[in-house]
């Protein structure tokens, strides 16, 4: 087997805007390849797995992060890379990438730096 196996992801998301954002985030990861059929996929991301900013909000009207997403965001804020976050949380690197993509989507940002900045502004990341 040549090289490292890539995680095959199928997006079964009805909202075209969310689907495009997720596809863009996943395309930027060299360890992930999008596939056209759920039968070909290692992971299927469906509408039930994706919470948009309109789906779950806290009392101040801001998107809630899951406990795991919050943990990932805080470790990003501490300067850890994906592999280090995976080791710290006892999860795979692919799972870290999935949680980070969800964090970016929920916070409406495009980078790790923007996510940390938004997390600080919202009080999600302690100083």
TIVO-2410 file (N, C-alpha, C; in nm, 3 decimals):
# residues 127
REC num residu      c1      c2      c3 atome chaine
REC   1      X   0.084  -0.118   0.000     N      A
REC   1      X   0.000   0.000   0.000    CA      A
REC   1      X   0.089   0.124   0.000     C      A
REC   2      X   0.067   0.210  -0.095     N      A
REC   2      X   0.148   0.330  -0.106    CA      A
REC   2      X   0.089   0.441  -0.022     C      A
REC   3      X   0.174   0.511   0.051     N      A
REC   3      X   0.130   0.628   0.126    CA      A
REC   3      X   0.027   0.596   0.232     C      A
REC   4      X  -0.026   0.702   0.284     N      A
REC   4      X  -0.122   0.692   0.392    CA      A
REC   4      X  -0.264   0.687   0.334     C      A
REC   5      X  -0.349   0.602   0.390     N      A
REC   5      X  -0.487   0.594   0.345    CA      A
REC   5      X  -0.561   0.722   0.381     C      A
REC   6      X  -0.642   0.767   0.288     N      A
REC   6      X  -0.719   0.889   0.312    CA      A
REC   6      X  -0.856   0.854   0.367     C      A
REC   7      X  -0.908   0.943   0.450     N      A
REC   7      X  -1.042   0.927   0.504    CA      A
REC   7      X  -1.141   0.965   0.393     C      A
REC   8      X  -1.231   0.872   0.359     N      A
REC   8      X  -1.330   0.896   0.254    CA      A
REC   8      X  -1.458   0.946   0.319     C      A
REC   9      X  -1.501   1.066   0.277     N      A
REC   9      X  -1.616   1.132   0.337    CA      A
REC   9      X  -1.721   1.158   0.231     C      A
REC  10      X  -1.844   1.125   0.264     N      A
REC  10      X  -1.959   1.158   0.177    CA      A
REC  10      X  -2.044   1.261   0.250     C      A
REC  11      X  -2.076   1.371   0.181     N      A
REC  11      X  -2.160   1.476   0.239    CA      A
REC  11      X  -2.304   1.456   0.194     C      A
REC  12      X  -2.388   1.421   0.288     N      A
REC  12      X  -2.531   1.404   0.262    CA      A
REC  12      X  -2.604   1.516   0.336     C      A
REC  13      X  -2.573   1.639   0.296     N      A
REC  13      X  -2.626   1.758   0.362    CA      A
REC  13      X  -2.713   1.833   0.262     C      A
REC  14      X  -2.837   1.859   0.301     N      A
REC  14      X  -2.933   1.921   0.211    CA      A
REC  14      X  -2.906   2.068   0.183     C      A
REC  15      X  -2.862   2.142   0.283     N      A
REC  15      X  -2.840   2.286   0.266    CA      A
REC  15      X  -2.716   2.307   0.180     C      A
REC  16      X  -2.733   2.366   0.060     N      A
REC  16      X  -2.618   2.381  -0.030    CA      A
REC  16      X  -2.508   2.471   0.025     C      A
REC  17      X  -2.543   2.571   0.103     N      A
REC  17      X  -2.442   2.660   0.161    CA      A
REC  17      X  -2.357   2.584   0.262     C      A
REC  18      X  -2.421   2.508   0.348     N      A
REC  18      X  -2.349   2.428   0.447    CA      A
REC  18      X  -2.264   2.323   0.377     C      A
REC  19      X  -2.322   2.258   0.275     N      A
REC  19      X  -2.249   2.155   0.202    CA      A
REC  19      X  -2.123   2.214   0.138     C      A
REC  20      X  -2.134   2.333   0.076     N      A
REC  20      X  -2.019   2.397   0.013    CA      A
REC  20      X  -1.912   2.432   0.117     C      A
REC  21      X  -1.954   2.485   0.233     N      A
REC  21      X  -1.858   2.520   0.337    CA      A
REC  21      X  -1.785   2.396   0.389     C      A
REC  22      X  -1.860   2.291   0.415     N      A
REC  22      X  -1.798   2.168   0.462    CA      A
REC  22      X  -1.704   2.111   0.357     C      A
REC  23      X  -1.748   2.110   0.231     N      A
REC  23      X  -1.664   2.057   0.123    CA      A
REC  23      X  -1.535   2.138   0.113     C      A
REC  24      X  -1.546   2.270   0.124     N      A
REC  24      X  -1.427   2.354   0.118    CA      A
REC  24      X  -1.329   2.324   0.230     C      A
REC  25      X  -1.383   2.308   0.351     N      A
REC  25      X  -1.297   2.275   0.464    CA      A
REC  25      X  -1.231   2.138   0.446     C      A
REC  26      X  -1.308   2.043   0.399     N      A
REC  26      X  -1.255   1.908   0.382    CA      A
REC  26      X  -1.156   1.900   0.266     C      A
REC  27      X  -1.180   1.975   0.158     N      A
REC  27      X  -1.087   1.976   0.045    CA      A
REC  27      X  -0.950   2.029   0.084     C      A
REC  28      X  -0.946   2.117   0.183     N      A
REC  28      X  -0.819   2.176   0.225    CA      A
REC  28      X  -0.733   2.078   0.304     C      A
REC  29      X  -0.790   1.965   0.340     N      A
REC  29      X  -0.719   1.864   0.417    CA      A
REC  29      X  -0.671   1.754   0.323     C      A
REC  30      X  -0.543   1.738   0.309     N      A
REC  30      X  -0.487   1.637   0.220    CA      A
REC  30      X  -0.514   1.494   0.261     C      A
REC  31      X  -0.558   1.473   0.385     N      A
REC  31      X  -0.586   1.338   0.434    CA      A
REC  31      X  -0.731   1.297   0.412     C      A
REC  32      X  -0.810   1.385   0.349     N      A
REC  32      X  -0.952   1.359   0.329    CA      A
REC  32      X  -0.984   1.366   0.181     C      A
REC  33      X  -1.068   1.275   0.135     N      A
REC  33      X  -1.117   1.278  -0.002    CA      A
REC  33      X  -1.269   1.265   0.003     C      A
REC  34      X  -1.337   1.349  -0.073     N      A
REC  34      X  -1.483   1.342  -0.080    CA      A
REC  34      X  -1.522   1.238  -0.183     C      A
REC  35      X  -1.622   1.157  -0.148     N      A
REC  35      X  -1.672   1.054  -0.240    CA      A
REC  35      X  -1.819   1.079  -0.269     C      A
REC  36      X  -1.865   1.030  -0.384     N      A
REC  36      X  -2.000   1.058  -0.430    CA      A
REC  36      X  -2.108   0.968  -0.374     C      A
REC  37      X  -2.070   0.857  -0.313     N      A
REC  37      X  -2.168   0.761  -0.265    CA      A
REC  37      X  -2.142   0.726  -0.119     C      A
REC  38      X  -2.249   0.714  -0.040     N      A
REC  38      X  -2.229   0.672   0.100    CA      A
REC  38      X  -2.166   0.533   0.111     C      A
REC  39      X  -2.189   0.448   0.011     N      A
REC  39      X  -2.133   0.314   0.013    CA      A
REC  39      X  -1.981   0.314   0.003     C      A
REC  40      X  -1.924   0.418  -0.056     N      A
REC  40      X  -1.779   0.429  -0.072    CA      A
REC  40      X  -1.712   0.494   0.048     C      A
REC  41      X  -1.791   0.553   0.137     N      A
REC  41      X  -1.738   0.640   0.242    CA      A
REC  41      X  -1.702   0.566   0.370     C      A
REC  42      X  -1.600   0.621   0.438     N      A
REC  42      X  -1.567   0.579   0.574    CA      A
REC  42      X  -1.658   0.653   0.671     C      A
REC  43      X  -1.693   0.779   0.636     N      A
REC  43      X  -1.776   0.865   0.719    CA      A
REC  43      X  -1.880   0.931   0.630     C      A
REC  44      X  -2.005   0.930   0.676     N      A
REC  44      X  -2.112   1.001   0.607    CA      A
REC  44      X  -2.158   1.115   0.698     C      A
REC  45      X  -2.148   1.237   0.648     N      A
REC  45      X  -2.192   1.354   0.723    CA      A
REC  45      X  -2.331   1.389   0.672     C      A
REC  46      X  -2.430   1.378   0.761     N      A
REC  46      X  -2.568   1.402   0.721    CA      A
REC  46      X  -2.623   1.525   0.792     C      A
REC  47      X  -2.742   1.565   0.751     N      A
REC  47      X  -2.806   1.681   0.813    CA      A
REC  47      X  -2.818   1.665   0.964     C      A
REC  48      X  -2.844   1.544   1.009     N      A
REC  48      X  -2.860   1.524   1.153    CA      A
REC  48      X  -2.729   1.543   1.229     C      A
REC  49      X  -2.616   1.532   1.159     N      A
REC  49      X  -2.487   1.550   1.225    CA      A
REC  49      X  -2.437   1.693   1.219     C      A
REC  50      X  -2.504   1.776   1.139     N      A
REC  50      X  -2.460   1.913   1.120    CA      A
REC  50      X  -2.560   2.006   1.186     C      A
REC  51      X  -2.509   2.089   1.276     N      A
REC  51      X  -2.593   2.191   1.338    CA      A
REC  51      X  -2.549   2.324   1.283     C      A
REC  52      X  -2.638   2.394   1.216     N      A
REC  52      X  -2.603   2.525   1.165    CA      A
REC  52      X  -2.627   2.628   1.274     C      A
REC  53      X  -2.584   2.749   1.249     N      A
REC  53      X  -2.600   2.854   1.350    CA      A
REC  53      X  -2.745   2.881   1.382     C      A
REC  54      X  -2.839   2.843   1.296     N      A
REC  54      X  -2.980   2.862   1.324    CA      A
REC  54      X  -3.040   2.747   1.405     C      A
REC  55      X  -2.967   2.638   1.417     N      A
REC  55      X  -3.024   2.519   1.479    CA      A
REC  55      X  -3.017   2.521   1.632     C      A
REC  56      X  -2.904   2.551   1.686     N      A
REC  56      X  -2.886   2.549   1.830    CA      A
REC  56      X  -2.817   2.677   1.872     C      A
REC  57      X  -2.884   2.755   1.954     N      A
REC  57      X  -2.825   2.880   2.000    CA      A
REC  57      X  -2.835   2.890   2.151     C      A
REC  58      X  -2.741   2.961   2.208     N      A
REC  58      X  -2.744   2.983   2.353    CA      A
REC  58      X  -2.835   3.102   2.382     C      A
REC  59      X  -2.858   3.136   2.509     N      A
REC  59      X  -2.949   3.245   2.543    CA      A
REC  59      X  -2.910   3.380   2.482     C      A
REC  60      X  -2.783   3.403   2.453     N      A
REC  60      X  -2.742   3.530   2.391    CA      A
REC  60      X  -2.755   3.527   2.240     C      A
REC  61      X  -2.809   3.418   2.186     N      A
REC  61      X  -2.829   3.408   2.042    CA      A
REC  61      X  -2.706   3.363   1.966     C      A
REC  62      X  -2.608   3.307   2.036     N      A
REC  62      X  -2.487   3.262   1.970    CA      A
REC  62      X  -2.486   3.110   1.962     C      A
REC  63      X  -2.420   3.057   1.863     N      A
REC  63      X  -2.416   2.913   1.840    CA      A
REC  63      X  -2.346   2.842   1.954     C      A
REC  64      X  -2.406   2.733   1.999     N      A
REC  64      X  -2.345   2.651   2.103    CA      A
REC  64      X  -2.249   2.551   2.042     C      A
REC  65      X  -2.139   2.528   2.110     N      A
REC  65      X  -2.046   2.423   2.072    CA      A
REC  65      X  -2.071   2.305   2.165     C      A
REC  66      X  -2.049   2.185   2.113     N      A
REC  66      X  -2.057   2.068   2.199    CA      A
REC  66      X  -1.939   2.071   2.295     C      A
REC  67      X  -1.944   1.989   2.397     N      A
REC  67      X  -1.835   1.984   2.494    CA      A
REC  67      X  -1.703   1.946   2.425     C      A
REC  68      X  -1.709   1.853   2.333     N      A
REC  68      X  -1.588   1.809   2.263    CA      A
REC  68      X  -1.534   1.920   2.173     C      A
REC  69      X  -1.624   1.990   2.102     N      A
REC  69      X  -1.583   2.102   2.017    CA      A
REC  69      X  -1.517   2.211   2.101     C      A
REC  70      X  -1.574   2.237   2.216     N      A
REC  70      X  -1.517   2.337   2.306    CA      A
REC  70      X  -1.378   2.295   2.353     C      A
REC  71      X  -1.361   2.167   2.384     N      A
REC  71      X  -1.229   2.116   2.425    CA      A
REC  71      X  -1.128   2.134   2.312     C      A
REC  72      X  -1.169   2.102   2.191     N      A
REC  72      X  -1.080   2.117   2.075    CA      A
REC  72      X  -1.043   2.264   2.058     C      A
REC  73      X  -1.140   2.353   2.064     N      A
REC  73      X  -1.115   2.496   2.048    CA      A
REC  73      X  -1.016   2.546   2.153     C      A
REC  74      X  -1.035   2.505   2.276     N      A
REC  74      X  -0.945   2.550   2.384    CA      A
REC  74      X  -0.803   2.497   2.366     C      A
REC  75      X  -0.790   2.376   2.315     N      A
REC  75      X  -0.656   2.322   2.291    CA      A
REC  75      X  -0.590   2.392   2.171     C      A
REC  76      X  -0.670   2.428   2.071     N      A
REC  76      X  -0.619   2.508   1.959    CA      A
REC  76      X  -0.567   2.641   2.014     C      A
REC  77      X  -0.642   2.700   2.105     N      A
REC  77      X  -0.603   2.828   2.165    CA      A
REC  77      X  -0.471   2.815   2.242     C      A
REC  78      X  -0.442   2.696   2.292     N      A
REC  78      X  -0.316   2.673   2.364    CA      A
REC  78      X  -0.201   2.644   2.267     C      A
REC  79      X  -0.231   2.647   2.137     N      A
REC  79      X  -0.127   2.630   2.037    CA      A
REC  79      X  -0.100   2.487   1.995     C      A
REC  80      X  -0.185   2.393   2.035     N      A
REC  80      X  -0.164   2.254   1.999    CA      A
REC  80      X  -0.207   2.230   1.854     C      A
REC  81      X  -0.134   2.143   1.786     N      A
REC  81      X  -0.169   2.099   1.652    CA      A
REC  81      X  -0.268   1.984   1.660     C      A
REC  82      X  -0.319   1.942   1.546     N      A
REC  82      X  -0.420   1.836   1.543    CA      A
REC  82      X  -0.372   1.706   1.607     C      A
REC  83      X  -0.248   1.667   1.579     N      A
REC  83      X  -0.195   1.543   1.636    CA      A
REC  83      X  -0.186   1.552   1.787     C      A
REC  84      X  -0.143   1.666   1.836     N      A
REC  84      X  -0.132   1.687   1.981    CA      A
REC  84      X  -0.269   1.688   2.047     C      A
REC  85      X  -0.366   1.750   1.980     N      A
REC  85      X  -0.503   1.753   2.033    CA      A
REC  85      X  -0.558   1.611   2.037     C      A
REC  86      X  -0.535   1.535   1.931     N      A
REC  86      X  -0.581   1.396   1.926    CA      A
REC  86      X  -0.525   1.315   2.042     C      A
REC  87      X  -0.395   1.331   2.067     N      A
REC  87      X  -0.331   1.258   2.178    CA      A
REC  87      X  -0.387   1.302   2.312     C      A
REC  88      X  -0.406   1.431   2.329     N      A
REC  88      X  -0.459   1.486   2.455    CA      A
REC  88      X  -0.599   1.434   2.485     C      A
REC  89      X  -0.683   1.427   2.381     N      A
REC  89      X  -0.823   1.387   2.400    CA      A
REC  89      X  -0.848   1.238   2.378     C      A
REC  90      X  -0.747   1.168   2.333     N      A
REC  90      X  -0.762   1.024   2.310    CA      A
REC  90      X  -0.854   0.993   2.192     C      A
REC  91      X  -0.846   1.076   2.088     N      A
REC  91      X  -0.927   1.056   1.968    CA      A
REC  91      X  -0.834   1.057   1.846     C      A
REC  92      X  -0.887   1.022   1.730     N      A
REC  92      X  -0.804   1.020   1.610    CA      A
REC  92      X  -0.785   1.161   1.555     C      A
REC  93      X  -0.683   1.176   1.473     N      A
REC  93      X  -0.659   1.302   1.406    CA      A
REC  93      X  -0.775   1.341   1.315     C      A
REC  94      X  -0.836   1.241   1.252     N      A
REC  94      X  -0.951   1.268   1.166    CA      A
REC  94      X  -1.069   1.322   1.246     C      A
REC  95      X  -1.087   1.270   1.366     N      A
REC  95      X  -1.196   1.318   1.451    CA      A
REC  95      X  -1.169   1.462   1.495     C      A
REC  96      X  -1.044   1.494   1.522     N      A
REC  96      X  -1.009   1.632   1.556    CA      A
REC  96      X  -1.045   1.723   1.440     C      A
REC  97      X  -1.011   1.683   1.318     N      A
REC  97      X  -1.041   1.763   1.200    CA      A
REC  97      X  -1.191   1.782   1.184     C      A
REC  98      X  -1.268   1.677   1.211     N      A
REC  98      X  -1.414   1.685   1.201    CA      A
REC  98      X  -1.468   1.787   1.303     C      A
REC  99      X  -1.421   1.778   1.427     N      A
REC  99      X  -1.466   1.871   1.531    CA      A
REC  99      X  -1.424   2.014   1.498     C      A
REC 100      X  -1.302   2.030   1.448     N      A
REC 100      X  -1.254   2.163   1.415    CA      A
REC 100      X  -1.335   2.223   1.299     C      A
REC 101      X  -1.369   2.143   1.201     N      A
REC 101      X  -1.452   2.191   1.090    CA      A
REC 101      X  -1.588   2.237   1.142     C      A
REC 102      X  -1.643   2.163   1.236     N      A
REC 102      X  -1.771   2.200   1.296    CA      A
REC 102      X  -1.759   2.330   1.375     C      A
REC 103      X  -1.650   2.347   1.448     N      A
REC 103      X  -1.626   2.470   1.524    CA      A
REC 103      X  -1.620   2.589   1.429     C      A
REC 104      X  -1.544   2.576   1.322     N      A
REC 104      X  -1.531   2.685   1.225    CA      A
REC 104      X  -1.667   2.721   1.166     C      A
REC 105      X  -1.744   2.620   1.131     N      A
REC 105      X  -1.876   2.643   1.073    CA      A
REC 105      X  -1.969   2.712   1.172     C      A
REC 106      X  -1.972   2.662   1.295     N      A
REC 106      X  -2.062   2.718   1.395    CA      A
REC 106      X  -2.024   2.860   1.434     C      A
REC 107      X  -1.894   2.890   1.435     N      A
REC 107      X  -1.851   3.024   1.472    CA      A
REC 107      X  -1.849   3.118   1.352     C      A
REC 108      X  -1.870   3.063   1.233     N      A
REC 108      X  -1.874   3.146   1.113    CA      A
REC 108      X  -1.740   3.204   1.075     C      A
REC 109      X  -1.634   3.126   1.096     N      A
REC 109      X  -1.499   3.173   1.066    CA      A
REC 109      X  -1.432   3.076   0.969     C      A
REC 110      X  -1.313   3.114   0.921     N      A
REC 110      X  -1.246   3.034   0.818    CA      A
REC 110      X  -1.110   2.978   0.859     C      A
REC 111      X  -1.063   3.013   0.977     N      A
REC 111      X  -0.930   2.965   1.017    CA      A
REC 111      X  -0.927   2.937   1.167     C      A
REC 112      X  -0.824   2.867   1.208     N      A
REC 112      X  -0.804   2.837   1.350    CA      A
REC 112      X  -0.786   2.967   1.428     C      A
REC 113      X  -0.710   3.059   1.371     N      A
REC 113      X  -0.684   3.187   1.439    CA      A
REC 113      X  -0.813   3.264   1.460     C      A
REC 114      X  -0.897   3.269   1.356     N      A
REC 114      X  -1.026   3.337   1.369    CA      A
REC 114      X  -1.114   3.268   1.473     C      A
REC 115      X  -1.108   3.135   1.478     N      A
REC 115      X  -1.189   3.060   1.574    CA      A
REC 115      X  -1.147   3.094   1.717     C      A
REC 116      X  -1.017   3.101   1.741     N      A
REC 116      X  -0.968   3.135   1.875    CA      A
REC 116      X  -1.009   3.278   1.910     C      A
REC 117      X  -0.994   3.369   1.815     N      A
REC 117      X  -1.033   3.509   1.839    CA      A
REC 117      X  -1.181   3.518   1.873     C      A
REC 118      X  -1.265   3.450   1.796     N      A
REC 118      X  -1.409   3.452   1.822    CA      A
REC 118      X  -1.438   3.384   1.956     C      A
REC 119      X  -1.367   3.276   1.986     N      A
REC 119      X  -1.385   3.208   2.114    CA      A
REC 119      X  -1.351   3.300   2.232     C      A
REC 120      X  -1.246   3.378   2.217     N      A
REC 120      X  -1.209   3.474   2.322    CA      A
REC 120      X  -1.318   3.581   2.337     C      A
REC 121      X  -1.366   3.634   2.225     N      A
REC 121      X  -1.469   3.737   2.229    CA      A
REC 121      X  -1.597   3.689   2.296     C      A
REC 122      X  -1.631   3.562   2.272     N      A
REC 122      X  -1.755   3.506   2.326    CA      A
REC 122      X  -1.737   3.446   2.465     C      A
REC 123      X  -1.616   3.449   2.516     N      A
REC 123      X  -1.592   3.394   2.648    CA      A
REC 123      X  -1.584   3.243   2.651     C      A
REC 124      X  -1.565   3.181   2.535     N      A
REC 124      X  -1.555   3.036   2.527    CA      A
REC 124      X  -1.415   2.988   2.561     C      A
REC 125      X  -1.317   3.076   2.540     N      A
REC 125      X  -1.178   3.044   2.565    CA      A
REC 125      X  -1.128   3.138   2.674     C      A
REC 126      X  -1.087   3.083   2.788     N      A
REC 126      X  -1.038   3.171   2.896    CA      A
REC 126      X  -0.903   3.230   2.860     C      A
REC 127      X  -0.877   3.348   2.911     N      A
REC 127      X  -0.746   3.412   2.889    CA      A
REC 127      X  -0.641   3.351   2.976     C      A
***
